[in-house]
Amino acid sequence: DLSWYLKWCGTWCILTGAFCTAFNIIPLNLTLSTSGGVLWLIVGFLWADRSLILLNAAVGSIYFVGLLKYGMEHVLG
C-alpha cells in the first residue's frame, strides 16, 4: 500500500531533520522536515485523518516558511 511507503519515508525525513537541527545543519534540517511533513500530509489525506492533515499542514508550512526565510537571508543576501 502506498501509504506505508509514504509514512515511513516521511518518518525518516522528520527524524533525520531533527538530527540535523540538533547539530545545526541548516538548511538540510528545514528541507528534510518540510518533506516529511508533506509526506505525512499526503498520508493524512489517504487515510482521511483530519488530525494528521491539520498537524502536518501546519508543521510543513512552518518549516517551509523557515526554508523561505533562510533562502531570502542567505541566497538572495
Predicted model as a PDB file, atoms N, CA, C, CB and O in Angstrom, pLDDT in the B-factor column:
MODEL        1                                                                  
ATOM      1  N   ASP A   1       0.845  -1.190   0.000  1.00 94.00           N  
ATOM      2  CA  ASP A   1       0.000   0.000   0.000  1.00 94.00           C  
ATOM      3  C   ASP A   1       0.892   1.256   0.000  1.00 94.00           C  
ATOM      4  CB  ASP A   1      -0.962  -0.003   1.237  1.00 94.00           C  
ATOM      5  O   ASP A   1       1.875   1.335   0.737  1.00 94.00           O  
ATOM      6  N   LEU A   2       0.533   2.206  -0.822  1.00 96.00           N  
ATOM      7  CA  LEU A   2       1.319   3.437  -0.978  1.00 96.00           C  
ATOM      8  C   LEU A   2       1.529   4.172   0.342  1.00 96.00           C  
ATOM      9  CB  LEU A   2       0.640   4.363  -1.966  1.00 96.00           C  
ATOM     10  O   LEU A   2       2.613   4.700   0.591  1.00 96.00           O  
ATOM     11  N   SER A   3       0.514   4.210   1.179  1.00 97.00           N  
ATOM     12  CA  SER A   3       0.630   4.963   2.434  1.00 97.00           C  
ATOM     13  C   SER A   3       1.731   4.405   3.333  1.00 97.00           C  
ATOM     14  CB  SER A   3      -0.702   4.949   3.181  1.00 97.00           C  
ATOM     15  O   SER A   3       2.350   5.160   4.084  1.00 97.00           O  
ATOM     16  N   TRP A   4       1.983   3.111   3.272  1.00 98.00           N  
ATOM     17  CA  TRP A   4       3.035   2.506   4.092  1.00 98.00           C  
ATOM     18  C   TRP A   4       4.389   3.101   3.727  1.00 98.00           C  
ATOM     19  CB  TRP A   4       3.056   0.970   3.914  1.00 98.00           C  
ATOM     20  O   TRP A   4       5.160   3.484   4.608  1.00 98.00           O  
ATOM     21  N   TYR A   5       4.679   3.179   2.434  1.00 98.00           N  
ATOM     22  CA  TYR A   5       5.951   3.745   1.975  1.00 98.00           C  
ATOM     23  C   TYR A   5       6.057   5.235   2.293  1.00 98.00           C  
ATOM     24  CB  TYR A   5       6.114   3.524   0.473  1.00 98.00           C  
ATOM     25  O   TYR A   5       7.108   5.712   2.720  1.00 98.00           O  
ATOM     26  N   LEU A   6       4.971   5.960   2.083  1.00 98.00           N  
ATOM     27  CA  LEU A   6       4.978   7.399   2.348  1.00 98.00           C  
ATOM     28  C   LEU A   6       5.190   7.701   3.827  1.00 98.00           C  
ATOM     29  CB  LEU A   6       3.673   8.025   1.874  1.00 98.00           C  
ATOM     30  O   LEU A   6       5.960   8.595   4.179  1.00 98.00           O  
ATOM     31  N   LYS A   7       4.503   6.951   4.696  1.00 98.00           N  
ATOM     32  CA  LYS A   7       4.619   7.236   6.131  1.00 98.00           C  
ATOM     33  C   LYS A   7       6.020   6.935   6.642  1.00 98.00           C  
ATOM     34  CB  LYS A   7       3.592   6.423   6.923  1.00 98.00           C  
ATOM     35  O   LYS A   7       6.536   7.672   7.482  1.00 98.00           O  
ATOM     36  N   TRP A   8       6.652   5.859   6.151  1.00 98.00           N  
ATOM     37  CA  TRP A   8       7.994   5.546   6.620  1.00 98.00           C  
ATOM     38  C   TRP A   8       9.032   6.487   6.038  1.00 98.00           C  
ATOM     39  CB  TRP A   8       8.347   4.119   6.276  1.00 98.00           C  
ATOM     40  O   TRP A   8       9.983   6.866   6.722  1.00 98.00           O  
ATOM     41  N   CYS A   9       8.862   6.863   4.801  1.00 98.00           N  
ATOM     42  CA  CYS A   9       9.777   7.843   4.206  1.00 98.00           C  
ATOM     43  C   CYS A   9       9.633   9.184   4.940  1.00 98.00           C  
ATOM     44  CB  CYS A   9       9.490   8.016   2.673  1.00 98.00           C  
ATOM     45  O   CYS A   9      10.630   9.835   5.253  1.00 98.00           O  
ATOM     46  N   GLY A  10       8.390   9.589   5.210  1.00 98.00           N  
ATOM     47  CA  GLY A  10       8.142  10.825   5.954  1.00 98.00           C  
ATOM     48  C   GLY A  10       8.702  10.777   7.355  1.00 98.00           C  
ATOM     49  O   GLY A  10       9.249  11.767   7.842  1.00 98.00           O  
ATOM     50  N   THR A  11       8.574   9.638   8.010  1.00 98.00           N  
ATOM     51  CA  THR A  11       9.105   9.475   9.358  1.00 98.00           C  
ATOM     52  C   THR A  11      10.622   9.622   9.362  1.00 98.00           C  
ATOM     53  CB  THR A  11       8.702   8.112   9.932  1.00 98.00           C  
ATOM     54  O   THR A  11      11.170  10.320  10.215  1.00 98.00           O  
ATOM     55  N   TRP A  12      11.305   8.980   8.425  1.00 98.00           N  
ATOM     56  CA  TRP A  12      12.763   9.092   8.343  1.00 98.00           C  
ATOM     57  C   TRP A  12      13.191  10.514   8.011  1.00 98.00           C  
ATOM     58  CB  TRP A  12      13.313   8.126   7.295  1.00 98.00           C  
ATOM     59  O   TRP A  12      14.198  10.996   8.529  1.00 98.00           O  
ATOM     60  N   CYS A  13      12.436  11.188   7.152  1.00 98.00           N  
ATOM     61  CA  CYS A  13      12.755  12.588   6.841  1.00 98.00           C  
ATOM     62  C   CYS A  13      12.663  13.450   8.095  1.00 98.00           C  
ATOM     63  CB  CYS A  13      11.806  13.133   5.751  1.00 98.00           C  
ATOM     64  O   CYS A  13      13.553  14.258   8.361  1.00 98.00           O  
ATOM     65  N   ILE A  14      11.600  13.283   8.860  1.00 97.00           N  
ATOM     66  CA  ILE A  14      11.412  14.093  10.066  1.00 97.00           C  
ATOM     67  C   ILE A  14      12.482  13.773  11.104  1.00 97.00           C  
ATOM     68  CB  ILE A  14      10.011  13.860  10.660  1.00 97.00           C  
ATOM     69  O   ILE A  14      13.033  14.685  11.723  1.00 97.00           O  
ATOM     70  N   LEU A  15      12.783  12.499  11.302  1.00 98.00           N  
ATOM     71  CA  LEU A  15      13.816  12.128  12.274  1.00 98.00           C  
ATOM     72  C   LEU A  15      15.197  12.635  11.855  1.00 98.00           C  
ATOM     73  CB  LEU A  15      13.853  10.608  12.449  1.00 98.00           C  
ATOM     74  O   LEU A  15      15.958  13.136  12.682  1.00 98.00           O  
ATOM     75  N   THR A  16      15.510  12.502  10.579  1.00 98.00           N  
ATOM     76  CA  THR A  16      16.800  12.996  10.102  1.00 98.00           C  
ATOM     77  C   THR A  16      16.853  14.518  10.169  1.00 98.00           C  
ATOM     78  CB  THR A  16      17.062  12.519   8.665  1.00 98.00           C  
ATOM     79  O   THR A  16      17.899  15.091  10.474  1.00 98.00           O  
ATOM     80  N   GLY A  17      15.729  15.172   9.887  1.00 97.00           N  
ATOM     81  CA  GLY A  17      15.654  16.627  10.023  1.00 97.00           C  
ATOM     82  C   GLY A  17      15.871  17.069  11.459  1.00 97.00           C  
ATOM     83  O   GLY A  17      16.538  18.073  11.706  1.00 97.00           O  
ATOM     84  N   ALA A  18      15.313  16.328  12.408  1.00 97.00           N  
ATOM     85  CA  ALA A  18      15.519  16.655  13.828  1.00 97.00           C  
ATOM     86  C   ALA A  18      16.982  16.463  14.215  1.00 97.00           C  
ATOM     87  CB  ALA A  18      14.612  15.781  14.728  1.00 97.00           C  
ATOM     88  O   ALA A  18      17.537  17.264  14.967  1.00 97.00           O  
ATOM     89  N   PHE A  19      17.608  15.404  13.704  1.00 98.00           N  
ATOM     90  CA  PHE A  19      19.034  15.174  13.949  1.00 98.00           C  
ATOM     91  C   PHE A  19      19.849  16.345  13.401  1.00 98.00           C  
ATOM     92  CB  PHE A  19      19.498  13.840  13.302  1.00 98.00           C  
ATOM     93  O   PHE A  19      20.756  16.846  14.068  1.00 98.00           O  
ATOM     94  N   CYS A  20      19.524  16.772  12.196  1.00 98.00           N  
ATOM     95  CA  CYS A  20      20.232  17.907  11.590  1.00 98.00           C  
ATOM     96  C   CYS A  20      20.023  19.185  12.389  1.00 98.00           C  
ATOM     97  CB  CYS A  20      19.767  18.116  10.149  1.00 98.00           C  
ATOM     98  O   CYS A  20      20.936  20.005  12.490  1.00 98.00           O  
ATOM     99  N   THR A  21      18.849  19.364  12.950  1.00 97.00           N  
ATOM    100  CA  THR A  21      18.590  20.533  13.793  1.00 97.00           C  
ATOM    101  C   THR A  21      19.459  20.491  15.042  1.00 97.00           C  
ATOM    102  CB  THR A  21      17.101  20.606  14.181  1.00 97.00           C  
ATOM    103  O   THR A  21      19.996  21.516  15.463  1.00 97.00           O  
ATOM    104  N   ALA A  22      19.598  19.312  15.635  1.00 98.00           N  
ATOM    105  CA  ALA A  22      20.411  19.166  16.846  1.00 98.00           C  
ATOM    106  C   ALA A  22      21.863  19.539  16.587  1.00 98.00           C  
ATOM    107  CB  ALA A  22      20.328  17.733  17.374  1.00 98.00           C  
ATOM    108  O   ALA A  22      22.551  20.033  17.481  1.00 98.00           O  
ATOM    109  N   PHE A  23      22.330  19.303  15.360  1.00 98.00           N  
ATOM    110  CA  PHE A  23      23.717  19.603  15.025  1.00 98.00           C  
ATOM    111  C   PHE A  23      23.851  20.830  14.127  1.00 98.00           C  
ATOM    112  CB  PHE A  23      24.350  18.409  14.352  1.00 98.00           C  
ATOM    113  O   PHE A  23      24.892  21.061  13.510  1.00 98.00           O  
ATOM    114  N   ASN A  24      22.773  21.609  14.069  1.00 96.00           N  
ATOM    115  CA  ASN A  24      22.775  22.894  13.365  1.00 96.00           C  
ATOM    116  C   ASN A  24      23.169  22.773  11.889  1.00 96.00           C  
ATOM    117  CB  ASN A  24      23.717  23.848  14.058  1.00 96.00           C  
ATOM    118  O   ASN A  24      23.935  23.586  11.370  1.00 96.00           O  
ATOM    119  N   ILE A  25      22.634  21.749  11.227  1.00 97.00           N  
ATOM    120  CA  ILE A  25      22.899  21.533   9.810  1.00 97.00           C  
ATOM    121  C   ILE A  25      21.747  22.156   9.025  1.00 97.00           C  
ATOM    122  CB  ILE A  25      23.060  20.000   9.479  1.00 97.00           C  
ATOM    123  O   ILE A  25      20.726  21.523   8.755  1.00 97.00           O  
ATOM    124  N   ILE A  26      21.955  23.426   8.670  1.00 93.00           N  
ATOM    125  CA  ILE A  26      20.924  24.225   8.023  1.00 93.00           C  
ATOM    126  C   ILE A  26      21.353  24.464   6.580  1.00 93.00           C  
ATOM    127  CB  ILE A  26      20.687  25.577   8.779  1.00 93.00           C  
ATOM    128  O   ILE A  26      22.537  24.736   6.379  1.00 93.00           O  
ATOM    129  N   PRO A  27      20.531  24.392   5.592  1.00 95.00           N  
ATOM    130  CA  PRO A  27      19.085  24.233   5.550  1.00 95.00           C  
ATOM    131  C   PRO A  27      18.614  22.792   5.387  1.00 95.00           C  
ATOM    132  CB  PRO A  27      18.539  25.048   4.443  1.00 95.00           C  
ATOM    133  O   PRO A  27      17.426  22.558   5.164  1.00 95.00           O  
ATOM    134  N   LEU A  28      19.529  21.815   5.495  1.00 97.00           N  
ATOM    135  CA  LEU A  28      19.119  20.421   5.328  1.00 97.00           C  
ATOM    136  C   LEU A  28      18.034  20.042   6.325  1.00 97.00           C  
ATOM    137  CB  LEU A  28      20.319  19.490   5.486  1.00 97.00           C  
ATOM    138  O   LEU A  28      17.111  19.302   5.985  1.00 97.00           O  
ATOM    139  N   ASN A  29      18.136  20.543   7.556  1.00 97.00           N  
ATOM    140  CA  ASN A  29      17.113  20.240   8.562  1.00 97.00           C  
ATOM    141  C   ASN A  29      15.739  20.739   8.121  1.00 97.00           C  
ATOM    142  CB  ASN A  29      17.490  20.867   9.912  1.00 97.00           C  
ATOM    143  O   ASN A  29      14.739  20.041   8.286  1.00 97.00           O  
ATOM    144  N   LEU A  30      15.693  21.933   7.567  1.00 96.00           N  
ATOM    145  CA  LEU A  30      14.421  22.500   7.121  1.00 96.00           C  
ATOM    146  C   LEU A  30      13.876  21.755   5.913  1.00 96.00           C  
ATOM    147  CB  LEU A  30      14.587  23.979   6.788  1.00 96.00           C  
ATOM    148  O   LEU A  30      12.672  21.518   5.810  1.00 96.00           O  
ATOM    149  N   THR A  31      14.766  21.387   5.001  1.00 96.00           N  
ATOM    150  CA  THR A  31      14.347  20.674   3.799  1.00 96.00           C  
ATOM    151  C   THR A  31      13.778  19.300   4.147  1.00 96.00           C  
ATOM    152  CB  THR A  31      15.523  20.529   2.828  1.00 96.00           C  
ATOM    153  O   THR A  31      12.720  18.915   3.648  1.00 96.00           O  
ATOM    154  N   LEU A  32      14.475  18.572   4.993  1.00 97.00           N  
ATOM    155  CA  LEU A  32      14.001  17.240   5.380  1.00 97.00           C  
ATOM    156  C   LEU A  32      12.714  17.303   6.192  1.00 97.00           C  
ATOM    157  CB  LEU A  32      15.073  16.515   6.178  1.00 97.00           C  
ATOM    158  O   LEU A  32      11.802  16.504   5.978  1.00 97.00           O  
ATOM    159  N   SER A  33      12.637  18.244   7.116  1.00 96.00           N  
ATOM    160  CA  SER A  33      11.436  18.370   7.947  1.00 96.00           C  
ATOM    161  C   SER A  33      10.230  18.784   7.119  1.00 96.00           C  
ATOM    162  CB  SER A  33      11.667  19.382   9.068  1.00 96.00           C  
ATOM    163  O   SER A  33       9.125  18.289   7.341  1.00 96.00           O  
ATOM    164  N   THR A  34      10.434  19.686   6.169  1.00 96.00           N  
ATOM    165  CA  THR A  34       9.340  20.085   5.275  1.00 96.00           C  
ATOM    166  C   THR A  34       8.879  18.891   4.458  1.00 96.00           C  
ATOM    167  CB  THR A  34       9.781  21.237   4.340  1.00 96.00           C  
ATOM    168  O   THR A  34       7.679  18.649   4.325  1.00 96.00           O  
ATOM    169  N   SER A  35       9.826  18.146   3.913  1.00 97.00           N  
ATOM    170  CA  SER A  35       9.491  16.973   3.099  1.00 97.00           C  
ATOM    171  C   SER A  35       8.721  15.939   3.915  1.00 97.00           C  
ATOM    172  CB  SER A  35      10.766  16.341   2.520  1.00 97.00           C  
ATOM    173  O   SER A  35       7.727  15.383   3.447  1.00 97.00           O  
ATOM    174  N   GLY A  36       9.182  15.689   5.127  1.00 97.00           N  
ATOM    175  CA  GLY A  36       8.491  14.742   5.994  1.00 97.00           C  
ATOM    176  C   GLY A  36       7.076  15.180   6.318  1.00 97.00           C  
ATOM    177  O   GLY A  36       6.151  14.367   6.326  1.00 97.00           O  
ATOM    178  N   GLY A  37       6.909  16.468   6.585  1.00 97.00           N  
ATOM    179  CA  GLY A  37       5.561  16.993   6.855  1.00 97.00           C  
ATOM    180  C   GLY A  37       4.642  16.845   5.654  1.00 97.00           C  
ATOM    181  O   GLY A  37       3.467  16.507   5.801  1.00 97.00           O  
ATOM    182  N   VAL A  38       5.170  17.096   4.477  1.00 97.00           N  
ATOM    183  CA  VAL A  38       4.357  16.965   3.255  1.00 97.00           C  
ATOM    184  C   VAL A  38       3.991  15.494   3.015  1.00 97.00           C  
ATOM    185  CB  VAL A  38       5.123  17.537   2.022  1.00 97.00           C  
ATOM    186  O   VAL A  38       2.853  15.187   2.659  1.00 97.00           O  
ATOM    187  N   LEU A  39       4.952  14.591   3.211  1.00 98.00           N  
ATOM    188  CA  LEU A  39       4.645  13.166   3.027  1.00 98.00           C  
ATOM    189  C   LEU A  39       3.575  12.696   4.007  1.00 98.00           C  
ATOM    190  CB  LEU A  39       5.914  12.320   3.199  1.00 98.00           C  
ATOM    191  O   LEU A  39       2.660  11.962   3.633  1.00 98.00           O  
ATOM    192  N   TRP A  40       3.693  13.123   5.262  1.00 98.00           N  
ATOM    193  CA  TRP A  40       2.677  12.749   6.244  1.00 98.00           C  
ATOM    194  C   TRP A  40       1.337  13.438   5.960  1.00 98.00           C  
ATOM    195  CB  TRP A  40       3.157  13.099   7.654  1.00 98.00           C  
ATOM    196  O   TRP A  40       0.281  12.889   6.275  1.00 98.00           O  
ATOM    197  N   LEU A  41       1.375  14.620   5.374  1.00 98.00           N  
ATOM    198  CA  LEU A  41       0.128  15.287   4.970  1.00 98.00           C  
ATOM    199  C   LEU A  41      -0.587  14.440   3.919  1.00 98.00           C  
ATOM    200  CB  LEU A  41       0.413  16.719   4.415  1.00 98.00           C  
ATOM    201  O   LEU A  41      -1.803  14.257   3.984  1.00 98.00           O  
ATOM    202  N   ILE A  42       0.165  13.930   2.959  1.00 98.00           N  
ATOM    203  CA  ILE A  42      -0.421  13.063   1.933  1.00 98.00           C  
ATOM    204  C   ILE A  42      -1.018  11.814   2.567  1.00 98.00           C  
ATOM    205  CB  ILE A  42       0.635  12.674   0.882  1.00 98.00           C  
ATOM    206  O   ILE A  42      -2.108  11.383   2.191  1.00 98.00           O  
ATOM    207  N   VAL A  43      -0.303  11.229   3.529  1.00 98.00           N  
ATOM    208  CA  VAL A  43      -0.821  10.057   4.239  1.00 98.00           C  
ATOM    209  C   VAL A  43      -2.128  10.416   4.949  1.00 98.00           C  
ATOM    210  CB  VAL A  43       0.224   9.523   5.259  1.00 98.00           C  
ATOM    211  O   VAL A  43      -3.083   9.640   4.937  1.00 98.00           O  
ATOM    212  N   GLY A  44      -2.158  11.591   5.564  1.00 98.00           N  
ATOM    213  CA  GLY A  44      -3.382  12.030   6.230  1.00 98.00           C  
ATOM    214  C   GLY A  44      -4.555  12.092   5.270  1.00 98.00           C  
ATOM    215  O   GLY A  44      -5.666  11.697   5.622  1.00 98.00           O  
ATOM    216  N   PHE A  45      -4.319  12.584   4.057  1.00 98.00           N  
ATOM    217  CA  PHE A  45      -5.393  12.617   3.056  1.00 98.00           C  
ATOM    218  C   PHE A  45      -5.773  11.205   2.622  1.00 98.00           C  
ATOM    219  CB  PHE A  45      -4.966  13.448   1.831  1.00 98.00           C  
ATOM    220  O   PHE A  45      -6.958  10.906   2.470  1.00 98.00           O  
ATOM    221  N   LEU A  46      -4.794  10.341   2.422  1.00 98.00           N  
ATOM    222  CA  LEU A  46      -5.092   8.959   2.019  1.00 98.00           C  
ATOM    223  C   LEU A  46      -5.916   8.233   3.076  1.00 98.00           C  
ATOM    224  CB  LEU A  46      -3.794   8.189   1.758  1.00 98.00           C  
ATOM    225  O   LEU A  46      -6.806   7.447   2.750  1.00 98.00           O  
ATOM    226  N   TRP A  47      -5.616   8.502   4.338  1.00 98.00           N  
ATOM    227  CA  TRP A  47      -6.333   7.871   5.435  1.00 98.00           C  
ATOM    228  C   TRP A  47      -7.570   8.654   5.869  1.00 98.00           C  
ATOM    229  CB  TRP A  47      -5.412   7.699   6.607  1.00 98.00           C  
ATOM    230  O   TRP A  47      -8.316   8.204   6.739  1.00 98.00           O  
ATOM    231  N   ALA A  48      -7.790   9.816   5.271  1.00 98.00           N  
ATOM    232  CA  ALA A  48      -8.898  10.710   5.662  1.00 98.00           C  
ATOM    233  C   ALA A  48      -8.858  10.985   7.170  1.00 98.00           C  
ATOM    234  CB  ALA A  48     -10.271  10.086   5.266  1.00 98.00           C  
ATOM    235  O   ALA A  48      -9.885  10.951   7.849  1.00 98.00           O  
ATOM    236  N   ASP A  49      -7.658  11.255   7.672  1.00 98.00           N  
ATOM    237  CA  ASP A  49      -7.444  11.513   9.093  1.00 98.00           C  
ATOM    238  C   ASP A  49      -7.205  13.002   9.294  1.00 98.00           C  
ATOM    239  CB  ASP A  49      -6.250  10.681   9.642  1.00 98.00           C  
ATOM    240  O   ASP A  49      -6.129  13.517   8.991  1.00 98.00           O  
ATOM    241  N   ARG A  50      -8.214  13.681   9.804  1.00 98.00           N  
ATOM    242  CA  ARG A  50      -8.158  15.141   9.928  1.00 98.00           C  
ATOM    243  C   ARG A  50      -7.062  15.627  10.868  1.00 98.00           C  
ATOM    244  CB  ARG A  50      -9.484  15.660  10.406  1.00 98.00           C  
ATOM    245  O   ARG A  50      -6.484  16.690  10.640  1.00 98.00           O  
ATOM    246  N   SER A  51      -6.771  14.872  11.913  1.00 98.00           N  
ATOM    247  CA  SER A  51      -5.714  15.314  12.831  1.00 98.00           C  
ATOM    248  C   SER A  51      -4.349  15.264  12.148  1.00 98.00           C  
ATOM    249  CB  SER A  51      -5.702  14.440  14.104  1.00 98.00           C  
ATOM    250  O   SER A  51      -3.529  16.159  12.352  1.00 98.00           O  
ATOM    251  N   LEU A  52      -4.094  14.234  11.343  1.00 97.00           N  
ATOM    252  CA  LEU A  52      -2.838  14.172  10.588  1.00 97.00           C  
ATOM    253  C   LEU A  52      -2.766  15.288   9.548  1.00 97.00           C  
ATOM    254  CB  LEU A  52      -2.692  12.805   9.901  1.00 97.00           C  
ATOM    255  O   LEU A  52      -1.710  15.883   9.335  1.00 97.00           O  
ATOM    256  N   ILE A  53      -3.884  15.559   8.914  1.00 98.00           N  
ATOM    257  CA  ILE A  53      -3.926  16.624   7.913  1.00 98.00           C  
ATOM    258  C   ILE A  53      -3.619  17.971   8.562  1.00 98.00           C  
ATOM    259  CB  ILE A  53      -5.303  16.663   7.216  1.00 98.00           C  
ATOM    260  O   ILE A  53      -2.776  18.718   8.066  1.00 98.00           O  
ATOM    261  N   LEU A  54      -4.289  18.284   9.655  1.00 98.00           N  
ATOM    262  CA  LEU A  54      -4.084  19.564  10.331  1.00 98.00           C  
ATOM    263  C   LEU A  54      -2.654  19.699  10.853  1.00 98.00           C  
ATOM    264  CB  LEU A  54      -5.076  19.718  11.483  1.00 98.00           C  
ATOM    265  O   LEU A  54      -1.989  20.705  10.608  1.00 98.00           O  
ATOM    266  N   LEU A  55      -2.187  18.677  11.574  1.00 98.00           N  
ATOM    267  CA  LEU A  55      -0.851  18.728  12.155  1.00 98.00           C  
ATOM    268  C   LEU A  55       0.221  18.909  11.086  1.00 98.00           C  
ATOM    269  CB  LEU A  55      -0.578  17.464  12.956  1.00 98.00           C  
ATOM    270  O   LEU A  55       1.089  19.770  11.222  1.00 98.00           O  
ATOM    271  N   ASN A  56       0.170  18.118  10.042  1.00 97.00           N  
ATOM    272  CA  ASN A  56       1.241  18.147   9.053  1.00 97.00           C  
ATOM    273  C   ASN A  56       1.108  19.290   8.064  1.00 97.00           C  
ATOM    274  CB  ASN A  56       1.279  16.852   8.312  1.00 97.00           C  
ATOM    275  O   ASN A  56       2.110  19.712   7.488  1.00 97.00           O  
ATOM    276  N   ALA A  57      -0.084  19.801   7.849  1.00 97.00           N  
ATOM    277  CA  ALA A  57      -0.221  21.029   7.061  1.00 97.00           C  
ATOM    278  C   ALA A  57       0.430  22.182   7.820  1.00 97.00           C  
ATOM    279  CB  ALA A  57      -1.724  21.342   6.761  1.00 97.00           C  
ATOM    280  O   ALA A  57       1.128  23.007   7.231  1.00 97.00           O  
ATOM    281  N   ALA A  58       0.197  22.233   9.134  1.00 97.00           N  
ATOM    282  CA  ALA A  58       0.796  23.292   9.951  1.00 97.00           C  
ATOM    283  C   ALA A  58       2.307  23.127  10.043  1.00 97.00           C  
ATOM    284  CB  ALA A  58       0.185  23.295  11.356  1.00 97.00           C  
ATOM    285  O   ALA A  58       3.043  24.087   9.815  1.00 97.00           O  
ATOM    286  N   VAL A  59       2.779  21.937  10.369  1.00 95.00           N  
ATOM    287  CA  VAL A  59       4.209  21.692  10.522  1.00 95.00           C  
ATOM    288  C   VAL A  59       4.941  21.910   9.198  1.00 95.00           C  
ATOM    289  CB  VAL A  59       4.455  20.266  11.038  1.00 95.00           C  
ATOM    290  O   VAL A  59       5.984  22.563   9.157  1.00 95.00           O  
ATOM    291  N   GLY A  60       4.388  21.358   8.118  1.00 93.00           N  
ATOM    292  CA  GLY A  60       5.009  21.540   6.805  1.00 93.00           C  
ATOM    293  C   GLY A  60       5.088  23.005   6.422  1.00 93.00           C  
ATOM    294  O   GLY A  60       6.091  23.452   5.866  1.00 93.00           O  
ATOM    295  N   SER A  61       4.040  23.752   6.716  1.00 95.00           N  
ATOM    296  CA  SER A  61       4.022  25.184   6.398  1.00 95.00           C  
ATOM    297  C   SER A  61       5.038  25.960   7.225  1.00 95.00           C  
ATOM    298  CB  SER A  61       2.628  25.758   6.627  1.00 95.00           C  
ATOM    299  O   SER A  61       5.727  26.838   6.706  1.00 95.00           O  
ATOM    300  N   ILE A  62       5.131  25.639   8.499  1.00 96.00           N  
ATOM    301  CA  ILE A  62       6.081  26.331   9.377  1.00 96.00           C  
ATOM    302  C   ILE A  62       7.512  26.100   8.909  1.00 96.00           C  
ATOM    303  CB  ILE A  62       5.918  25.858  10.834  1.00 96.00           C  
ATOM    304  O   ILE A  62       8.301  27.040   8.811  1.00 96.00           O  
ATOM    305  N   TYR A  63       7.840  24.854   8.623  1.00 95.00           N  
ATOM    306  CA  TYR A  63       9.191  24.559   8.136  1.00 95.00           C  
ATOM    307  C   TYR A  63       9.438  25.179   6.768  1.00 95.00           C  
ATOM    308  CB  TYR A  63       9.414  23.050   8.069  1.00 95.00           C  
ATOM    309  O   TYR A  63      10.550  25.624   6.483  1.00 95.00           O  
ATOM    310  N   PHE A  64       8.416  25.212   5.918  1.00 94.00           N  
ATOM    311  CA  PHE A  64       8.564  25.813   4.594  1.00 94.00           C  
ATOM    312  C   PHE A  64       8.841  27.311   4.707  1.00 94.00           C  
ATOM    313  CB  PHE A  64       7.304  25.568   3.748  1.00 94.00           C  
ATOM    314  O   PHE A  64       9.668  27.847   3.969  1.00 94.00           O  
ATOM    315  N   VAL A  65       8.157  27.985   5.624  1.00 96.00           N  
ATOM    316  CA  VAL A  65       8.410  29.408   5.858  1.00 96.00           C  
ATOM    317  C   VAL A  65       9.851  29.605   6.343  1.00 96.00           C  
ATOM    318  CB  VAL A  65       7.400  29.984   6.894  1.00 96.00           C  
ATOM    319  O   VAL A  65      10.525  30.546   5.926  1.00 96.00           O  
ATOM    320  N   GLY A  66      10.317  28.718   7.220  1.00 95.00           N  
ATOM    321  CA  GLY A  66      11.707  28.784   7.678  1.00 95.00           C  
ATOM    322  C   GLY A  66      12.677  28.599   6.523  1.00 95.00           C  
ATOM    323  O   GLY A  66      13.713  29.260   6.466  1.00 95.00           O  
ATOM    324  N   LEU A  67      12.346  27.709   5.611  1.00 94.00           N  
ATOM    325  CA  LEU A  67      13.190  27.477   4.438  1.00 94.00           C  
ATOM    326  C   LEU A  67      13.201  28.701   3.531  1.00 94.00           C  
ATOM    327  CB  LEU A  67      12.704  26.244   3.659  1.00 94.00           C  
ATOM    328  O   LEU A  67      14.251  29.082   3.015  1.00 94.00           O  
ATOM    329  N   LEU A  68      12.043  29.316   3.334  1.00 94.00           N  
ATOM    330  CA  LEU A  68      11.975  30.544   2.535  1.00 94.00           C  
ATOM    331  C   LEU A  68      12.780  31.665   3.195  1.00 94.00           C  
ATOM    332  CB  LEU A  68      10.507  30.985   2.345  1.00 94.00           C  
ATOM    333  O   LEU A  68      13.515  32.391   2.526  1.00 94.00           O  
ATOM    334  N   LYS A  69      12.633  31.794   4.511  1.00 95.00           N  
ATOM    335  CA  LYS A  69      13.377  32.825   5.245  1.00 95.00           C  
ATOM    336  C   LYS A  69      14.880  32.596   5.105  1.00 95.00           C  
ATOM    337  CB  LYS A  69      12.974  32.831   6.740  1.00 95.00           C  
ATOM    338  O   LYS A  69      15.632  33.545   4.880  1.00 95.00           O  
ATOM    339  N   TYR A  70      15.316  31.364   5.235  1.00 94.00           N  
ATOM    340  CA  TYR A  70      16.724  31.042   5.064  1.00 94.00           C  
ATOM    341  C   TYR A  70      17.183  31.426   3.654  1.00 94.00           C  
ATOM    342  CB  TYR A  70      16.971  29.541   5.327  1.00 94.00           C  
ATOM    343  O   TYR A  70      18.244  32.027   3.487  1.00 94.00           O  
ATOM    344  N   GLY A  71      16.397  31.083   2.663  1.00 93.00           N  
ATOM    345  CA  GLY A  71      16.739  31.411   1.285  1.00 93.00           C  
ATOM    346  C   GLY A  71      16.831  32.917   1.062  1.00 93.00           C  
ATOM    347  O   GLY A  71      17.740  33.394   0.382  1.00 93.00           O  
ATOM    348  N   MET A  72      15.907  33.651   1.626  1.00 93.00           N  
ATOM    349  CA  MET A  72      15.916  35.110   1.476  1.00 93.00           C  
ATOM    350  C   MET A  72      17.162  35.721   2.127  1.00 93.00           C  
ATOM    351  CB  MET A  72      14.639  35.721   2.095  1.00 93.00           C  
ATOM    352  O   MET A  72      17.746  36.661   1.588  1.00 93.00           O  
ATOM    353  N   GLU A  73      17.560  35.196   3.266  1.00 93.00           N  
ATOM    354  CA  GLU A  73      18.696  35.746   4.007  1.00 93.00           C  
ATOM    355  C   GLU A  73      20.045  35.318   3.436  1.00 93.00           C  
ATOM    356  CB  GLU A  73      18.609  35.328   5.452  1.00 93.00           C  
ATOM    357  O   GLU A  73      20.982  36.116   3.397  1.00 93.00           O  
ATOM    358  N   HIS A  74      20.149  34.074   2.995  1.00 90.00           N  
ATOM    359  CA  HIS A  74      21.459  33.523   2.636  1.00 90.00           C  
ATOM    360  C   HIS A  74      21.708  33.420   1.128  1.00 90.00           C  
ATOM    361  CB  HIS A  74      21.606  32.167   3.245  1.00 90.00           C  
ATOM    362  O   HIS A  74      22.850  33.502   0.674  1.00 90.00           O  
ATOM    363  N   VAL A  75      20.663  33.244   0.380  1.00 82.00           N  
ATOM    364  CA  VAL A  75      20.848  33.084  -1.057  1.00 82.00           C  
ATOM    365  C   VAL A  75      20.728  34.437  -1.745  1.00 82.00           C  
ATOM    366  CB  VAL A  75      19.820  32.087  -1.636  1.00 82.00           C  
ATOM    367  O   VAL A  75      21.544  34.786  -2.599  1.00 82.00           O  
ATOM    368  N   LEU A  76      19.707  35.191  -1.366  1.00 82.00           N  
ATOM    369  CA  LEU A  76      19.478  36.481  -2.007  1.00 82.00           C  
ATOM    370  C   LEU A  76      20.252  37.598  -1.330  1.00 82.00           C  
ATOM    371  CB  LEU A  76      18.004  36.809  -2.006  1.00 82.00           C  
ATOM    372  O   LEU A  76      20.366  38.698  -1.871  1.00 82.00           O  
ATOM    373  N   GLY A  77      20.780  37.319  -0.155  1.00 73.00           N  
ATOM    374  CA  GLY A  77      21.611  38.305   0.539  1.00 73.00           C  
ATOM    375  C   GLY A  77      20.781  39.272   1.267  1.00 73.00           C  
ATOM    376  O   GLY A  77      21.311  40.177   1.911  1.00 73.00           O  
TER     377      GLY A  77                                                      
ENDMDL                                                                          
END                                                                             
